[in-house]
Amino acid sequence: MEGASRVLLRRARESRRPRLCRRSQYFLLLFLHLLASPSIGYYSEGYLRKIIEEAKVVKFVGSFNFPVKIYVMLHQKSPHILCITENLRDVELIDPSFHWHTPIDTTVPDNSSVKVTSTGSLIFHNFTEEMSGIYTCSLTYKRIPEEVEKTLQLKYVLYAYVNPDFYYQFTARYHSAPCNSIYNVSFEKKLLQILSKLVVDLSCKITLNKSECHHVKMQRAGLQNELFFTFSVIPMENGTKGPDECTKPPCDPVERLNKAKNLIERFFTQQVDILEKRSEPLPEIYYIQGTLQIVWINLCRPGYGMNALMHPNCPDCCVICNPGTYNPHSGIHCLQCNSSMAYGSTKC
């Protein structure tokens, strides 16, 4: 038999050892079971991968109070749209049944593009413009076997959306030759060639939007001729024509566009520096310091628009235009039109 002093010493040492809570003990036993299981390969490569993939799935629940807006990228898979509310999500439901209806009040079909799971989740695998609209789900259930069935009706508004096209627009002014002079036309071509060479390695292109010559009355001075240039810098694969032309890293269009902007800003700054160091008289055509202005511009494809007030959960998205609106060109606004009855109208 141990002496009393040894017993007390041993108990004191054991009390210092960290003890696992029941939850930790459970996971430890589960882990040891998996290690000992002959099907450990199945768990690691199949079952665990499935758990990870399911954890990444975005899910939306309905609301008693208002239709829930859900945004689905065009031609992509939708999030899982659950026919249930947040309050009922973690509640046991007896004999639940789910019935989904399309915007034209027909039963949602089960095909390669859309599926309703056994638990009532609506999933689109290739969301198209025509799929936009108000979907209704009817949930019938009991909380206990003895009670009367309850029916809950939930509405979801599904919108197709795309990422906006974008570019930088530059305006700059040059002191020029007389407005009818051929030298102005020649200078314009050379300027565009230089700017294009600056950004070509970034897979960006320069587009001349407008070039105008005006007579400008200077403050407390006479008239002078000025060229007003407006040009755009566009990432090649971000345009509306042709496939992705990006072949050189980095391929992120925003990063390349910002680098192109910095190069162009430096080019105009260097023009000022060269003129300040020049000892000879100024040339007939030269950049007017401080006139360079740069604006970031977003564009949506026809039938889509941006509206942060209407779509606060997707403020930077080009969302398909609602019935009663349309967008005929590559702008960012869906315009009012009472005769347009479909989503994504391009004509009024």
C-alpha positions as CSV (number, residue, x, y, z in Angstrom):
1,M,0.0,0.0,0.0
2,E,1.2,3.5,-0.9
3,G,2.0,5.8,1.9
4,A,-0.3,8.8,2.4
5,S,2.4,11.2,1.3
6,R,3.0,9.3,-2.0
7,V,-0.7,9.2,-2.8
8,L,-1.1,12.9,-2.3
9,L,2.0,13.5,-4.5
10,R,0.7,11.3,-7.3
11,R,-2.8,13.0,-7.2
12,A,-1.2,16.4,-7.3
13,R,0.8,15.4,-10.4
14,E,-2.3,14.0,-12.1
15,S,-4.2,17.1,-11.3
16,R,-1.7,19.1,-13.3
17,R,-2.2,17.1,-16.5
18,P,-4.5,18.7,-19.0
19,R,-7.9,16.9,-19.2
20,L,-9.9,16.7,-22.4
21,C,-13.5,17.8,-22.4
22,R,-16.1,15.3,-23.5
23,R,-16.3,17.0,-27.0
24,S,-12.6,16.7,-27.5
25,Q,-12.6,13.1,-26.2
26,Y,-15.3,12.3,-28.8
27,F,-13.3,13.7,-31.7
28,L,-10.1,12.0,-30.5
29,L,-11.9,8.6,-30.4
30,L,-13.4,9.3,-33.8
31,F,-9.9,10.1,-35.2
32,L,-8.4,7.0,-33.7
33,H,-11.3,5.0,-35.2
34,L,-10.6,6.4,-38.6
35,L,-6.9,5.6,-38.3
36,A,-7.8,2.0,-37.3
37,S,-10.4,1.7,-40.1
38,P,-9.4,-0.4,-43.1
39,S,-11.3,2.1,-45.3
40,I,-9.3,5.1,-44.3
41,G,-8.5,5.8,-48.0
42,Y,-12.2,6.2,-48.7
43,Y,-12.6,8.7,-45.9
44,S,-9.7,10.8,-46.9
45,E,-10.4,10.9,-50.6
46,G,-14.1,10.6,-51.0
47,Y,-16.0,11.4,-47.8
48,L,-13.9,14.2,-46.6
49,R,-13.7,15.8,-50.0
50,K,-17.5,15.8,-50.1
51,I,-17.7,17.4,-46.7
52,I,-15.3,20.2,-47.8
53,E,-17.2,20.8,-51.0
54,E,-20.6,21.0,-49.2
55,A,-19.1,23.5,-46.7
56,K,-18.3,25.8,-49.6
57,V,-21.8,25.8,-51.0
58,V,-23.6,29.1,-50.7
59,K,-27.2,28.7,-49.4
60,F,-30.1,31.1,-49.2
61,V,-33.2,30.8,-47.0
62,G,-36.5,32.5,-47.5
63,S,-38.3,35.2,-45.4
64,F,-41.9,35.6,-44.2
65,N,-41.7,39.4,-44.7
66,F,-40.4,39.9,-48.3
67,P,-39.2,38.2,-51.4
68,V,-35.5,37.3,-51.1
69,K,-33.3,38.7,-53.9
70,I,-30.7,36.2,-55.3
71,Y,-28.1,37.0,-57.9
72,V,-26.8,34.3,-60.2
73,M,-23.9,34.8,-62.6
74,L,-25.0,34.2,-66.2
75,H,-24.3,30.7,-67.4
76,Q,-23.0,29.6,-64.0
77,K,-24.3,27.4,-61.2
78,S,-26.6,29.0,-58.7
79,P,-26.3,28.9,-54.9
80,H,-28.6,26.4,-53.2
81,I,-32.0,28.1,-52.6
82,L,-33.6,26.5,-49.6
83,C,-37.4,26.2,-49.3
84,I,-37.3,27.1,-45.6
85,T,-36.8,30.1,-43.3
86,E,-34.0,30.8,-40.9
87,N,-36.2,30.1,-37.9
88,L,-37.2,26.7,-39.3
89,R,-33.8,25.7,-40.6
90,D,-32.7,24.1,-37.4
91,V,-36.1,22.7,-36.4
92,E,-37.3,19.1,-36.8
93,L,-40.0,19.0,-39.4
94,I,-42.3,15.9,-39.9
95,D,-43.4,14.8,-43.3
96,P,-42.2,18.0,-45.1
97,S,-43.2,18.5,-48.8
98,F,-41.7,21.1,-51.1
99,H,-43.3,22.5,-54.3
100,W,-41.5,25.0,-56.5
101,H,-43.2,27.1,-59.1
102,T,-41.6,29.2,-61.9
103,P,-42.3,32.9,-62.7
104,I,-45.0,31.7,-65.1
105,D,-46.6,29.6,-62.3
106,T,-45.7,26.2,-63.7
107,T,-44.0,23.5,-61.7
108,V,-40.2,23.8,-61.8
109,P,-38.9,21.1,-64.2
110,D,-36.2,18.6,-63.2
111,N,-33.7,18.5,-66.0
112,S,-30.0,19.1,-66.8
113,S,-30.3,22.8,-66.1
114,V,-32.4,22.9,-62.9
115,K,-32.9,20.5,-60.1
116,V,-35.0,20.3,-56.9
117,T,-33.3,18.1,-54.2
118,S,-35.1,15.8,-51.9
119,T,-34.8,18.4,-49.1
120,G,-36.4,21.1,-51.3
121,S,-33.4,23.0,-52.4
122,L,-33.6,24.6,-55.8
123,I,-30.4,24.5,-57.9
124,F,-29.7,25.9,-61.4
125,H,-26.7,24.4,-63.2
126,N,-26.6,26.8,-66.2
127,F,-28.5,30.0,-65.3
128,T,-29.8,31.9,-68.4
129,E,-31.5,35.2,-68.8
130,E,-34.9,33.6,-69.3
131,M,-34.6,32.0,-65.9
132,S,-34.7,35.4,-64.1
133,G,-37.9,36.1,-62.3
134,I,-40.0,35.4,-59.1
135,Y,-40.0,31.8,-57.9
136,T,-42.4,30.5,-55.3
137,C,-41.9,27.6,-52.9
138,S,-44.7,26.0,-50.9
139,L,-43.5,24.2,-47.8
140,T,-46.0,21.9,-46.0
141,Y,-45.0,20.3,-42.7
142,K,-45.8,19.4,-39.1
143,R,-43.9,20.0,-35.9
144,I,-45.5,17.0,-34.2
145,P,-47.4,14.1,-35.7
146,E,-50.7,15.0,-33.9
147,E,-51.0,18.6,-35.2
148,V,-52.6,19.9,-38.4
149,E,-50.3,20.5,-41.4
150,K,-49.0,24.0,-41.9
151,T,-48.2,25.5,-45.2
152,L,-45.7,28.2,-45.8
153,Q,-45.2,30.1,-49.0
154,L,-41.9,31.8,-49.8
155,K,-40.9,34.0,-52.7
156,Y,-37.4,34.5,-54.2
157,V,-36.5,36.9,-57.0
158,L,-33.7,35.5,-59.1
159,Y,-31.6,37.9,-61.2
160,A,-29.0,37.0,-63.8
161,Y,-25.9,39.2,-63.6
162,V,-22.5,39.7,-65.3
163,N,-19.4,41.5,-64.3
164,P,-19.1,45.0,-65.9
165,D,-16.7,45.9,-68.6
166,F,-14.5,48.8,-67.7
167,Y,-11.9,51.2,-69.0
168,Y,-10.1,54.5,-68.2
169,Q,-11.1,57.6,-70.2
170,F,-8.5,60.3,-70.5
171,T,-8.9,63.9,-71.6
172,A,-6.0,66.2,-72.4
173,R,-5.5,69.6,-74.1
174,Y,-2.7,70.7,-76.3
175,H,-1.7,74.1,-77.6
176,S,-2.0,73.7,-81.4
177,A,-1.5,75.0,-84.8
178,P,-4.4,76.8,-86.5
179,C,-7.4,74.5,-86.4
180,N,-7.4,73.9,-90.2
181,S,-3.7,73.0,-90.2
182,I,-2.6,69.6,-91.5
183,Y,0.0,69.5,-88.6
184,N,-2.7,68.9,-86.1
185,V,-3.9,65.8,-87.9
186,S,-0.3,64.5,-88.2
187,F,0.3,65.2,-84.5
188,E,-2.8,63.3,-83.5
189,K,-1.7,60.2,-85.3
190,K,1.8,60.3,-83.8
191,L,0.4,60.8,-80.3
192,L,-1.9,57.8,-80.6
193,Q,1.0,55.7,-81.9
194,I,3.1,56.6,-78.9
195,L,0.3,55.9,-76.4
196,S,-0.4,52.5,-78.1
197,K,3.2,51.5,-77.8
198,L,3.2,52.4,-74.1
199,V,0.5,49.9,-73.2
200,V,0.8,47.2,-75.8
201,D,2.9,44.9,-73.5
202,L,0.1,45.1,-71.0
203,S,-2.4,43.7,-73.5
204,C,-4.3,47.0,-73.5
205,K,-5.4,49.1,-76.4
206,I,-5.9,52.8,-77.0
207,T,-9.1,54.1,-78.7
208,L,-9.6,57.7,-79.8
209,N,-13.0,58.9,-78.7
210,K,-12.9,62.4,-79.8
211,S,-10.4,65.0,-81.1
212,E,-11.5,68.6,-81.6
213,C,-9.8,71.9,-82.2
214,H,-11.2,75.1,-80.6
215,H,-10.4,78.8,-80.2
216,V,-9.9,79.5,-76.5
217,K,-10.1,83.0,-75.1
218,M,-7.4,83.2,-72.4
219,Q,-7.9,85.2,-69.2
220,R,-6.6,88.7,-69.8
221,A,-5.1,87.6,-73.0
222,G,-6.1,86.9,-76.6
223,L,-7.3,83.8,-78.4
224,Q,-5.2,80.6,-78.8
225,N,-5.9,77.3,-80.6
226,E,-6.2,74.2,-78.5
227,L,-6.7,70.5,-79.3
228,F,-9.1,68.6,-77.0
229,F,-8.2,64.9,-77.0
230,T,-10.4,62.2,-75.4
231,F,-9.1,58.7,-75.6
232,S,-9.7,55.4,-73.8
233,V,-7.5,52.6,-72.5
234,I,-9.2,49.2,-72.5
235,P,-8.0,45.8,-71.4
236,M,-8.2,43.7,-74.6
237,E,-10.1,40.7,-73.2
238,N,-12.5,43.1,-71.4
239,G,-14.1,44.3,-74.6
240,T,-17.2,43.0,-76.2
241,K,-15.5,41.6,-79.2
242,G,-13.4,38.4,-79.5
243,P,-12.2,35.9,-76.9
244,D,-9.7,36.5,-74.1
245,E,-6.6,37.9,-75.7
246,C,-4.5,38.0,-72.5
247,T,-1.4,35.9,-73.1
248,K,1.2,37.5,-70.8
249,P,1.3,37.6,-67.0
250,P,-0.2,39.2,-65.1
251,C,-3.6,38.5,-66.6
252,D,-5.7,40.4,-64.1
253,P,-7.3,43.2,-66.2
254,V,-7.6,45.6,-63.4
255,E,-3.9,45.4,-62.5
256,R,-2.9,45.8,-66.1
257,L,-5.3,48.7,-66.6
258,N,-3.9,50.5,-63.6
259,K,-0.3,50.0,-64.8
260,A,-1.3,51.4,-68.2
261,K,-2.8,54.4,-66.4
262,N,0.4,55.0,-64.5
263,L,2.5,54.8,-67.7
264,I,0.3,57.3,-69.5
265,E,0.3,59.7,-66.5
266,R,4.1,59.5,-66.4
267,F,4.3,60.2,-70.2
268,F,2.3,63.5,-69.7
269,T,4.4,64.5,-66.7
270,Q,7.6,64.0,-68.7
271,Q,6.3,66.3,-71.4
272,V,6.0,69.1,-68.8
273,D,9.5,68.4,-67.5
274,I,11.0,68.5,-70.9
275,L,9.3,71.8,-71.7
276,E,10.5,73.4,-68.5
277,K,14.1,72.5,-69.2
278,R,13.8,73.7,-72.8
279,S,15.8,76.8,-73.7
280,E,14.4,77.3,-77.2
281,P,11.0,78.8,-77.8
282,L,8.0,76.5,-77.2
283,P,7.0,74.3,-80.2
284,E,3.7,75.1,-82.0
285,I,2.0,72.0,-80.5
286,Y,2.6,71.1,-76.9
287,Y,0.8,69.7,-73.9
288,I,-0.9,72.2,-71.6
289,Q,0.1,71.4,-68.0
290,G,-2.6,70.3,-65.6
291,T,-5.3,69.5,-68.3
292,L,-5.0,65.7,-68.0
293,Q,-8.1,64.2,-66.5
294,I,-8.8,60.5,-65.9
295,V,-12.1,58.8,-65.2
296,W,-12.9,55.1,-64.5
297,I,-15.9,54.0,-66.5
298,N,-18.0,50.9,-66.1
299,L,-20.1,49.5,-68.9
300,C,-22.9,46.9,-68.9
301,R,-24.0,44.9,-71.9
302,P,-27.4,45.8,-73.4
303,G,-30.3,44.5,-71.3
304,Y,-28.3,44.9,-68.0
305,G,-27.6,47.8,-65.6
306,M,-26.1,48.9,-62.3
307,N,-28.3,50.2,-59.5
308,A,-26.9,50.1,-55.9
309,L,-30.2,51.3,-54.5
310,M,-32.2,48.5,-56.0
311,H,-29.5,45.9,-55.7
312,P,-27.6,46.7,-52.5
313,N,-26.2,43.2,-52.2
314,C,-24.7,43.4,-55.7
315,P,-23.9,47.1,-56.2
316,D,-21.0,46.5,-58.6
317,C,-22.8,43.9,-60.7
318,C,-24.5,44.4,-64.1
319,V,-27.9,43.0,-63.2
320,I,-30.5,42.1,-65.8
321,C,-33.1,44.9,-66.3
322,N,-36.5,44.3,-64.6
323,P,-39.7,44.2,-66.6
324,G,-40.7,47.8,-67.2
325,T,-37.1,48.9,-68.0
326,Y,-34.6,48.4,-70.7
327,N,-31.0,49.2,-71.7
328,P,-30.5,49.5,-75.5
329,H,-26.7,50.1,-75.5
330,S,-23.6,49.6,-73.4
331,G,-24.5,52.0,-70.6
332,I,-25.0,51.3,-66.9
333,H,-28.6,52.4,-66.5
334,C,-31.9,50.5,-67.1
335,L,-34.3,53.1,-68.5
336,Q,-38.0,53.3,-67.8
337,C,-40.2,51.6,-70.5
338,N,-43.8,50.6,-69.6
339,S,-44.1,48.4,-72.7
340,S,-41.1,46.1,-72.0
341,M,-42.6,43.1,-70.2
342,A,-39.6,40.8,-70.0
343,Y,-36.3,40.7,-68.1
344,G,-33.3,41.9,-70.0
345,S,-35.1,44.1,-72.6
346,T,-32.9,45.9,-75.1
347,K,-35.8,47.7,-76.9
348,C,-38.8,49.7,-75.7
